[in-house]
Amino acid sequence: MTSPLEAVLLGAGQRGTDACGAFARRHPEQLRFVAVAEPDEERRRRFARQHGIDPAMCFAAYEDLLARPQLAPLCFNTTMDAHHLPSTLMALEAGYDIFLEKPMAVTARDCLRIAQVARARGRIVQICHPLRYTPFYTKARDLLTSGAIGRVISMTMVENVGYWHFAHSYVRGNWGVAATTGPLILTKCCHDMDLAVWLAGDDPVRVASFGALNEFRPDRAPEGAPNRCTDGCPVEKTCPYFAPAMYMGDNTDWPVSVISSDPSAEARWQALLTGPYGRCVYRCDNTAVDHQTVIAEFANGVSLGFSVHANAFHPCRTLRVTGSEGELNGHLEKAEISVVRFTPGQGLEANPRVFSTAGQADAHHGGDTGAISNFLRCVREDDKQGAAESLDIAVAGHLLAFAAEQARVTQTLVDMKSYRLALAG
């Protein structure tokens, strides 16, 4: 029996604790955390307590941890997005193989820089794109690469974020201001851009995009709505975004767990009185668009139509792929994929093959477990080639997201070859 791989954690927030930390607690034979860096003292102590980490191996700043002689072979980097570049470069310099939370960086040049340094150092860097490792998307890709619908011609992908999720994360929350965190197509949809490159099987060559912030703006606020939901709102009984209704119920898991490390009703109420999550969604400082469409063409001729919607009831992702010999349709949340082959005549006798793709119960439909397991496998097997190929796809997906945002803002068609050359210049 092999011993667990040892790791350090940078950032003990929701992803670091509830995804990476939870994996280690479920699979102590595979992964063990020996050090943690987290500026929030309560979060730092909680993670150390959960994993039996010596107090001497707990740091308030990732710089202090990484300045020490290498403490383990692996580094899980789940810091906030703006810290990804400096912390990752410092960890690569220190000799760590890295599991890096998405997005890998907040500018296109910084994404390229991380990949370049990883190659130069001979280190493994895996970006946390868990949807690649879900049973749903792995089955879809297997079907496409096996020729189940012939040659792939076009892909239609839709992400319905969900009205409450969008309000929590992209209006009131950490990713509401695009200038400091990145645009929505990066912070939320780099998963989808990654999947598009991975499923298409080639690099994008041209991209256009359209979208705007339509709903969550001051001019859409109900008459008389105050700056905070807790200040007495005249529409509190009907507003779907009324903060106490979202955060003061029985549920104390995500997203409620984000507003306060203390789940008590008193602590949560205080967080709404003083923190960002008690604000009226129409009176925040948010700039993230609430809908966007991306149209892209890949080098092999495959075309993509992708759209993301904040104002949707059920959070879900759907996939439709047309091919030269058939069609594939899938719904991630229903864990179902259907494939139909073209038949002679008018297609009236089609009998679709239906595949159930139910995954594990953990986050991202089992994708978090799959992504972490793949990272550990790459390290154990020293699969630097496989890791490098995966990183190249992740970089291409990130660049597609950045180029799509440029196309949206400038109202132009972006040529990806020229875009990459400009980044290198």
ChimeraX attribute file (.defattr): number of C-alpha atoms within 10 A of each C-alpha:
attribute: neighborCount
match mode: 1-to-1
recipient: residues
	/A:1	4
	/A:2	7
	/A:3	10
	/A:4	15
	/A:5	18
	/A:6	17
	/A:7	22
	/A:8	25
	/A:9	26
	/A:10	30
	/A:11	26
	/A:12	27
	/A:13	20
	/A:14	16
	/A:15	17
	/A:16	22
	/A:17	20
	/A:18	15
	/A:19	18
	/A:20	22
	/A:21	22
	/A:22	18
	/A:23	20
	/A:24	22
	/A:25	15
	/A:26	11
	/A:27	13
	/A:28	15
	/A:29	13
	/A:30	17
	/A:31	22
	/A:32	23
	/A:33	26
	/A:34	18
	/A:35	26
	/A:36	30
	/A:37	27
	/A:38	24
	/A:39	15
	/A:40	15
	/A:41	14
	/A:42	13
	/A:43	18
	/A:44	22
	/A:45	18
	/A:46	14
	/A:47	26
	/A:48	21
	/A:49	12
	/A:50	14
	/A:51	19
	/A:52	13
	/A:53	17
	/A:54	12
	/A:55	13
	/A:56	8
	/A:57	14
	/A:58	23
	/A:59	21
	/A:60	16
	/A:61	15
	/A:62	23
	/A:63	15
	/A:64	11
	/A:65	22
	/A:66	24
	/A:67	12
	/A:68	9
	/A:69	9
	/A:70	16
	/A:71	18
	/A:72	17
	/A:73	15
	/A:74	26
	/A:75	27
	/A:76	27
	/A:77	30
	/A:78	26
	/A:79	23
	/A:80	16
	/A:81	20
	/A:82	16
	/A:83	16
	/A:84	24
	/A:85	19
	/A:86	15
	/A:87	19
	/A:88	28
	/A:89	17
	/A:90	16
	/A:91	24
	/A:92	23
	/A:93	16
	/A:94	16
	/A:95	20
	/A:96	25
	/A:97	26
	/A:98	24
	/A:99	23
	/A:100	23
	/A:101	21
	/A:102	25
	/A:103	26
	/A:104	30
	/A:105	28
	/A:106	24
	/A:107	18
	/A:108	19
	/A:109	14
	/A:110	16
	/A:111	20
	/A:112	21
	/A:113	16
	/A:114	22
	/A:115	21
	/A:116	12
	/A:117	16
	/A:118	21
	/A:119	14
	/A:120	10
	/A:121	14
	/A:122	14
	/A:123	21
	/A:124	26
	/A:125	30
	/A:126	25
	/A:127	23
	/A:128	24
	/A:129	25
	/A:130	21
	/A:131	23
	/A:132	23
	/A:133	23
	/A:134	25
	/A:135	22
	/A:136	26
	/A:137	24
	/A:138	15
	/A:139	18
	/A:140	25
	/A:141	18
	/A:142	12
	/A:143	16
	/A:144	22
	/A:145	16
	/A:146	11
	/A:147	15
	/A:148	20
	/A:149	22
	/A:150	17
	/A:151	16
	/A:152	25
	/A:153	18
	/A:154	19
	/A:155	21
	/A:156	17
	/A:157	21
	/A:158	18
	/A:159	20
	/A:160	20
	/A:161	23
	/A:162	17
	/A:163	18
	/A:164	22
	/A:165	19
	/A:166	23
	/A:167	25
	/A:168	24
	/A:169	16
	/A:170	26
	/A:171	29
	/A:172	23
	/A:173	18
	/A:174	16
	/A:175	23
	/A:176	25
	/A:177	20
	/A:178	18
	/A:179	12
	/A:180	12
	/A:181	20
	/A:182	22
	/A:183	22
	/A:184	23
	/A:185	26
	/A:186	27
	/A:187	23
	/A:188	20
	/A:189	21
	/A:190	24
	/A:191	22
	/A:192	25
	/A:193	27
	/A:194	23
	/A:195	21
	/A:196	27
	/A:197	21
	/A:198	19
	/A:199	21
	/A:200	26
	/A:201	18
	/A:202	17
	/A:203	21
	/A:204	25
	/A:205	18
	/A:206	22
	/A:207	25
	/A:208	22
	/A:209	25
	/A:210	18
	/A:211	17
	/A:212	14
	/A:213	14
	/A:214	11
	/A:215	16
	/A:216	22
	/A:217	16
	/A:218	15
	/A:219	11
	/A:220	12
	/A:221	16
	/A:222	13
	/A:223	10
	/A:224	10
	/A:225	18
	/A:226	17
	/A:227	18
	/A:228	23
	/A:229	24
	/A:230	18
	/A:231	13
	/A:232	12
	/A:233	18
	/A:234	14
	/A:235	14
	/A:236	16
	/A:237	9
	/A:238	8
	/A:239	13
	/A:240	13
	/A:241	18
	/A:242	21
	/A:243	23
	/A:244	16
	/A:245	13
	/A:246	17
	/A:247	25
	/A:248	17
	/A:249	10
	/A:250	9
	/A:251	12
	/A:252	18
	/A:253	10
	/A:254	11
	/A:255	15
	/A:256	19
	/A:257	15
	/A:258	19
	/A:259	23
	/A:260	17
	/A:261	16
	/A:262	14
	/A:263	17
	/A:264	11
	/A:265	14
	/A:266	10
	/A:267	14
	/A:268	24
	/A:269	20
	/A:270	13
	/A:271	18
	/A:272	21
	/A:273	16
	/A:274	12
	/A:275	15
	/A:276	19
	/A:277	28
	/A:278	25
	/A:279	24
	/A:280	25
	/A:281	27
	/A:282	23
	/A:283	19
	/A:284	20
	/A:285	16
	/A:286	22
	/A:287	19
	/A:288	23
	/A:289	23
	/A:290	22
	/A:291	21
	/A:292	20
	/A:293	19
	/A:294	24
	/A:295	17
	/A:296	22
	/A:297	21
	/A:298	20
	/A:299	13
	/A:300	14
	/A:301	15
	/A:302	22
	/A:303	21
	/A:304	23
	/A:305	18
	/A:306	20
	/A:307	21
	/A:308	25
	/A:309	20
	/A:310	22
	/A:311	18
	/A:312	16
	/A:313	13
	/A:314	13
	/A:315	17
	/A:316	15
	/A:317	17
	/A:318	17
	/A:319	18
	/A:320	18
	/A:321	24
	/A:322	21
	/A:323	20
	/A:324	15
	/A:325	16
	/A:326	19
	/A:327	22
	/A:328	24
	/A:329	18
	/A:330	24
	/A:331	18
	/A:332	20
	/A:333	16
	/A:334	14
	/A:335	17
	/A:336	19
	/A:337	24
	/A:338	17
	/A:339	22
	/A:340	19
	/A:341	18
	/A:342	17
	/A:343	13
	/A:344	8
	/A:345	7
	/A:346	8
	/A:347	11
	/A:348	9
	/A:349	10
	/A:350	13
	/A:351	13
	/A:352	14
	/A:353	11
	/A:354	14
	/A:355	15
	/A:356	14
	/A:357	22
	/A:358	16
	/A:359	16
	/A:360	15
	/A:361	10
	/A:362	14
	/A:363	15
	/A:364	20
	/A:365	22
	/A:366	19
	/A:367	24
	/A:368	25
	/A:369	23
	/A:370	20
	/A:371	21
	/A:372	24
	/A:373	16
	/A:374	15
	/A:375	22
	/A:376	20
	/A:377	14
	/A:378	19
	/A:379	20
	/A:380	11
	/A:381	9
	/A:382	13
	/A:383	13
	/A:384	16
	/A:385	11
	/A:386	12
	/A:387	20
	/A:388	19
	/A:389	11
	/A:390	16
	/A:391	19
	/A:392	15
	/A:393	21
	/A:394	28
	/A:395	24
	/A:396	23
	/A:397	25
	/A:398	31
	/A:399	25
	/A:400	30
	/A:401	27
	/A:402	22
	/A:403	25
	/A:404	30
	/A:405	25
	/A:406	18
	/A:407	20
	/A:408	21
	/A:409	13
	/A:410	13
	/A:411	13
	/A:412	14
	/A:413	17
	/A:414	22
	/A:415	16
	/A:416	21
	/A:417	12
	/A:418	12
	/A:419	17
	/A:420	15
	/A:421	9
	/A:422	10
	/A:423	11
	/A:424	10
	/A:425	5
